[in-house]
Amino acid sequence: MKKVLMVLSISLFLFSCGPSACDCNKNARKWGIGGSISMTQDCVEKYRDDIPKNYVGTNKFNEELIRLSGKECND
């Protein structure tokens, strides 16, 4: 039982790791000039719940992503 619990804990940790707030911020700032699409998707997943739904598909979405990740990065 302990082994199963340990394997599940390690799996959860490995699969929950995403880009850091600073990585998201840097990627969002250079989007269109070489930003990574896969990192952008990971960052959107990370911050999706904190960004208003009406920002989807607009420049405001990227601006809000920069603001949220920058705030976390500076903390």
Phi, psi and omega in degrees: 000319180296322180294319179297315179298318180294317179297317178296320179296315179295319179298315179299317179298314183294321182279343181269351180288130177227186179295149179287166179300320180293321177296319178297317181297312180298317181294317181294326180290329181257014180301131182096343179238032178114013177291151182276128180293317182294322178292322178300316179297319178296320180292320178299317177300320183292321186253001186308317184289341182266355182253131181304142183299327182286356176274345183300130179084008179236169176295334179301327180299311180295320178298319180291322176298318177296316182296311182295315182289326178293321179296316179292323182294323182282343181287000000 
